[in-house]
Amino acid sequence: FPILTTPFTSSGAVDFDVLAAEARFVEWGGCPGMIWPQSGDSVDLLTVDEKLQGMEMLAKTTRGFRTALCLGVQGKDTAEMLMFAKHADKLAPAAFISRPPDTGKTEDDLRQYWRALAAATKRPVIIQTTGGTAYRGPAPSVKLLVELAQDFPNFGYVKEEANPIPPRVRELGQAKPPIRCIFGARGGYGWLYESRLGAEGLITERAVFADVLTRIWELQQSGSDPAALREIYSKFILVANLAKNIPGGDFRGFQFHLWRKRGVPMAMFSRQYGRDKKIPASPIVSEMQLTDDAITEIDYCFDALKPYLKPGMPG
């Protein structure tokens, strides 16, 4: 279930038309699901109204899609999370995803927060095991995740990205049922390993690779061609590793350039956190500048994926 990248205009406004184009791209790419808002900038740096508007627009855009829409519902506390959940529930998405509350300090805080969400919806809920930049509490224990899955039939879905990841994935895999589905994260870097430990899918801001991710997932599910799986995954990691040398981090920077190559008119603007990763009082907008050398390297690595791309572009 790739997370959609939040696009911005030169003024720093959310570009909802481009966000809709991303959703259509993911549907065209064949992914079983898509998620928004969930990445750090879209959870922390958007206003409440922007999040609600984006949810409404995506619900309308994805009506009739085979790709399931999963909406992110979380907040600084239970009250804020429930406000988003109640609004999102009216839009009839396929599922929710929720990270810990920013103000949570103990595991019991997490327990009460997610139990409140369970009382607010019957839709499947994916729990993300890490919080945002403001969160200082613990990761939910496997014991808590199992408890929630036992008590609520719409829980038991986990996006596992809390360290130590491999043993947690293995322990969750051994708890099926009531654990129902485990998603890897971390940009897909550990996806194949985690799939052997019990994970079935992937949640990360890699929507620009929707068709490639679908192919990797299909090969994992079928087990029909391990050599092909290693080959396509290695090429995917080759491109993902561009983040080590290209400014902009794992999910913006070089991916902006790839969105344009793939027919989605993504502008090169981002909202930024303030000093010490604090959420600023007003948006801080920056424009990504890629050098000619950087563009040459992005294109060189992406060329290795061309044999595995779906032909054409979404209509």
Salt bridges, closest charged atoms under 4 A:
GLU27 OE2 - ARG66 NE 3.59
ASP41 OD2 - ARG252 NH1 2.92
ASP44 OD1 - ARG99 NH2 2.71
GLU50 OE2 - ARG271 NH2 2.74
GLU56 OE2 - HIS87 NE2 2.99
GLU80 OE2 - LYS76 NZ 3.46
ASP89 OD1 - ARG123 NE 2.81
ASP102 OD1 - ARG99 NH2 3.60
ASP108 OD1 - ARG111 NH1 3.14
GLU147 OE2 - ARG111 NE 2.96
GLU147 OE2 - ARG115 NH2 3.20
ASP151 OD2 - ARG115 NH2 2.28
GLU160 OE1 - ARG168 NE 2.92
GLU161 OE1 - LYS159 NZ 3.68
GLU194 OE2 - ARG186 NH2 2.48
GLU200 OE2 - LYS176 NZ 2.44
ASP211 OD1 - ARG262 NH1 2.73
GLU218 OE1 - ARG215 NH1 3.97
GLU231 OE2 - LYS235 NZ 2.38
ASP250 OD1 - ARG206 NH2 3.47
ASP299 OD1 - HIS257 NE2 2.81
ASP299 OD1 - LYS261 NZ 3.40
ASP303 OD1 - LYS306 NZ 3.03
